[in-house]
């Protein structure tokens, strides 16, 4: 699962995935994209992993596409560029559709595809030094592969501005836009991430996966008879599961549920 561009640390149910190209600000190249895709898939299948934290070594979270790779793409055919773009789009979708909770730990620049990764994670926690941007138009391209996740995070109206201006977005402004959930001092970033992870571990793993699926099914849709029936069916299916019974029994007995990590 690990490669030269990626490190994975699993500890007490938490998988921390470190992008490891600090000298290039964790910019994407084909190897990193493939490693991330495979890692997201594998971690989603691991029963010993409850939460995934996505992070970057060095000063930056991720500066987006590697400029050397972009230069090569400029010399490639449309069909070759399509194949590359599909790999990036698949990586983003794999992250966004993981069943397990995902947290982005953003300590510095999250530009282009880096902002896409932060948007595709369920939760984004940033240091005060973090900077975001959809910077693609500066290079004569568009934030295509990341657009579903960035637009979901900040909305169409804000996307109309930032997709075209490529302005830098401060961490505090990113909170206002809905991209970032918490902003903390740099020396408090890991503590804040750990606290969020602890909160996530209190939830049942099956119910959290179902909650993510529920959001995808309901978001931006009108309340119709079909939606009402679907939501009722979803809760009905879960109420009789062993996880639901364990959660209720633990609450009534005033004890931790069995899915909480030991120690």
C-alpha positions in Angstrom: 0.0 0.0 0.0 2.9 2.4 0.6 5.2 3.8 -2.1 8.0 6.3 -2.4 5.3 9.0 -2.6 3.1 7.8 0.2 3.3 6.7 3.8 0.5 5.0 5.7 0.4 4.7 9.5 -2.4 2.6 11.2 -2.7 3.0 14.9 -5.7 2.2 17.2 -8.1 2.2 14.3 -6.9 5.4 12.7 -5.1 5.3 9.3 -3.0 8.4 8.6 -2.1 8.7 5.0 0.9 10.9 4.4 1.6 12.3 0.9 5.4 12.3 0.9 6.8 14.6 -1.8 7.6 17.5 0.5 10.3 18.9 -1.8 7.6 19.3 -4.4 4.9 20.4 -2.0 3.2 17.0 -2.4 2.2 17.8 -6.0 0.4 15.1 -7.9 2.2 12.9 -10.4 0.9 9.6 -11.9 2.6 7.5 -9.2 1.1 9.5 -6.3 -2.4 9.4 -7.9 -2.2 5.6 -8.3 -0.9 5.1 -4.8 -3.6 7.3 -3.3 -6.3 5.4 -5.3 -5.1 2.0 -4.2 -4.6 3.1 -0.6 -8.1 4.6 -0.3 -9.6 1.3 -1.7 -7.6 -0.9 0.6 -8.2 1.1 3.8 -11.9 1.2 3.1 -11.9 -2.7 3.2 -9.8 -3.0 6.4 -11.9 -3.9 9.4 -9.2 -2.6 11.7 -9.5 1.0 10.3 -12.3 3.2 11.6 -11.1 6.6 10.4 -8.7 7.9 7.8 -6.7 11.1 8.1 -5.2 12.5 4.9 -2.1 14.6 5.4 1.0 16.0 3.7 4.6 15.9 4.7 6.5 19.2 4.8 5.2 22.8 4.5 2.2 22.0 2.2 -0.8 19.7 2.2 -0.7 19.5 -1.6 0.1 22.1 -4.3 -2.0 20.2 -6.9 -0.5 18.9 -10.2 3.3 18.5 -10.6 4.4 21.2 -13.0 6.7 18.8 -14.8 3.8 16.4 -15.3 1.6 19.3 -16.5 4.3 20.2 -19.1 4.3 16.7 -20.4 0.5 16.7 -20.6 0.8 19.8 -22.8 2.7 17.8 -25.3 0.4 14.7 -25.2 -2.6 13.9 -27.4 -6.2 14.5 -26.3 -6.7 10.8 -25.8 -3.6 10.5 -23.5 -4.8 13.5 -21.5 -8.2 12.0 -21.2 -6.7 8.8 -19.8 -4.6 10.8 -17.2 -7.6 13.0 -16.3 -9.8 9.9 -15.7 -7.2 8.5 -13.3 -7.2 11.7 -11.3 -11.1 11.9 -11.4 -11.2 8.2 -10.2 -8.9 8.9 -7.3 -11.0 11.9 -6.2 -14.2 9.8 -6.4 -12.7 6.9 -4.5 -11.8 9.2 -1.7 -15.2 11.0 -1.7 -17.1 7.7 -1.7 -15.2 5.9 1.1 -17.6 4.3 3.6 -15.4 5.4 6.5 -15.0 8.9 7.9 -12.2 10.9 6.3 -10.5 14.0 7.7 -8.2 16.3 5.8 -5.3 17.7 7.9 -4.2 20.9 6.1 -1.2 22.7 7.4 -0.2 24.8 4.4 -1.0 25.2 0.7 -3.9 23.2 -0.7 -4.0 24.4 -4.3 -5.8 22.9 -7.3 -6.0 19.2 -6.8 -5.0 19.8 -3.2 -8.1 21.8 -2.6 -10.0 19.0 -4.3 -8.6 16.5 -1.8 -9.6 18.7 1.1 -13.1 19.1 -0.4 -13.5 15.4 -1.1 -12.8 14.5 2.6 -15.8 14.5 4.9 -14.1 16.9 7.3 -11.4 19.5 6.8 -9.3 20.9 9.7 -6.7 23.6 8.8 -4.0 25.6 10.5 -4.1 29.3 10.4 -1.3 29.2 7.7 -3.4 27.1 5.3 -4.1 28.6 1.9 -6.6 27.3 -0.7 -7.2 28.0 -4.4 -8.6 26.6 -7.6 -5.6 27.9 -9.5 -6.1 26.0 -12.7 -7.2 29.0 -14.9 -3.8 30.5 -14.3 -2.4 27.7 -16.4 -5.1 27.8 -19.1 -7.1 24.9 -17.8 -10.1 24.3 -15.5 -10.6 22.5 -12.1 -12.6 19.7 -13.8 -11.9 16.6 -11.8 -12.2 18.3 -8.5 -15.3 20.4 -9.4 -18.0 18.0 -8.0 -16.4 18.1 -4.5 -15.4 21.8 -4.4 -18.8 22.9 -5.6 -20.4 20.6 -3.0 -18.2 22.2 -0.3 -18.5 25.9 -1.3 -21.6 26.1 -3.5 -22.1 27.2 -7.1 -22.1 31.0 -6.4 -18.7 31.0 -4.7 -17.4 28.5 -7.3 -18.3 31.1 -10.0 -15.9 33.5 -8.4 -13.0 31.3 -7.4 -12.9 29.0 -10.4 -12.4 32.1 -12.6 -10.2 34.4 -10.4 -7.9 31.7 -8.9 -7.7 33.9 -5.8 -5.9 32.6 -2.7 -8.4 31.7 0.0 -7.2 32.1 3.6 -8.1 29.4 6.2 -10.6 31.8 7.9 -12.2 32.7 4.6 -12.4 28.9 3.8 -14.5 28.5 7.0 -16.9 31.1 5.8 -17.2 29.4 2.4 -17.9 26.0 4.0 -14.7 24.3 2.9 -13.0 24.1 6.3 -14.7 23.0 9.5 -12.1 24.1 12.1 -9.1 26.6 12.0 -6.5 26.3 14.7 -3.0 27.5 15.4 -0.3 25.5 13.7 0.9 23.9 17.0 -2.7 22.9 17.8 -3.5 21.2 14.5 -2.7 17.6 15.5 -4.5 18.0 18.8 -7.6 19.3 16.9 -7.4 16.4 14.4 -7.1 13.9 17.2 -10.1 15.3 19.0 -12.2 15.1 15.8 -11.0 11.5 15.3 -12.0 10.6 18.8 -15.5 12.1 18.2 -15.8 10.0 15.0 -14.8 6.8 16.8 -17.8 7.1 19.1 -20.1 6.5 16.2 -21.0 3.0 14.9 -19.1 2.1 11.7 -22.1 0.8 9.9 -24.3 3.7 10.8 -21.6 6.2 9.7 -21.3 4.5 6.3 -25.1 4.6 6.1 -25.1 8.3 7.1 -22.7 9.1 4.3 -24.9 7.2 1.8 -28.0 9.0 3.2 -26.4 12.4 2.5 -25.6 11.4 -1.1 -29.2 10.2 -1.6 -30.9 13.2 -0.1 -28.7 16.3 -0.8 -30.1 18.9 -3.2 -33.2 16.9 -3.9 -36.8 18.1 -3.2 -38.8 16.3 -0.5 -40.9 14.0 -2.5 -42.9 10.9 -1.6 -40.0 8.8 -2.9 -37.6 10.6 -0.6 -39.8 10.2 2.4 -40.3 6.5 1.7 -36.6 6.0 1.1 -35.5 7.7 4.3 -38.0 5.7 6.3 -36.7 2.5 4.8 -33.2 3.4 5.6 -33.8 3.9 9.4 -36.0 0.8 9.5 -33.2 -1.4 8.1 -30.7 -0.1 10.6 -32.9 -0.3 13.7 -32.8 -4.1 13.8 -29.1 -4.5 13.2 -26.7 -5.8 15.8 -24.8 -2.5 15.8 -28.0 -0.6 16.6 -28.9 -3.0 19.4 -25.4 -2.7 20.8 -25.5 1.1 20.7 -28.8 1.2 22.6 -27.8 -1.5 25.1 -24.5 0.4 25.8 -26.4 3.7 26.3 -28.9 2.2 28.7 -26.2 0.3 30.6 -24.0 3.4 30.7 -21.0 1.6 29.2 -18.9 2.2 26.1 -20.2 0.4 23.0 -18.1 -2.4 21.7 -16.9 -0.5 18.6 -14.9 2.0 20.7 -11.2 1.4 20.6 -9.8 -0.2 23.7 -7.5 1.7 26.0 
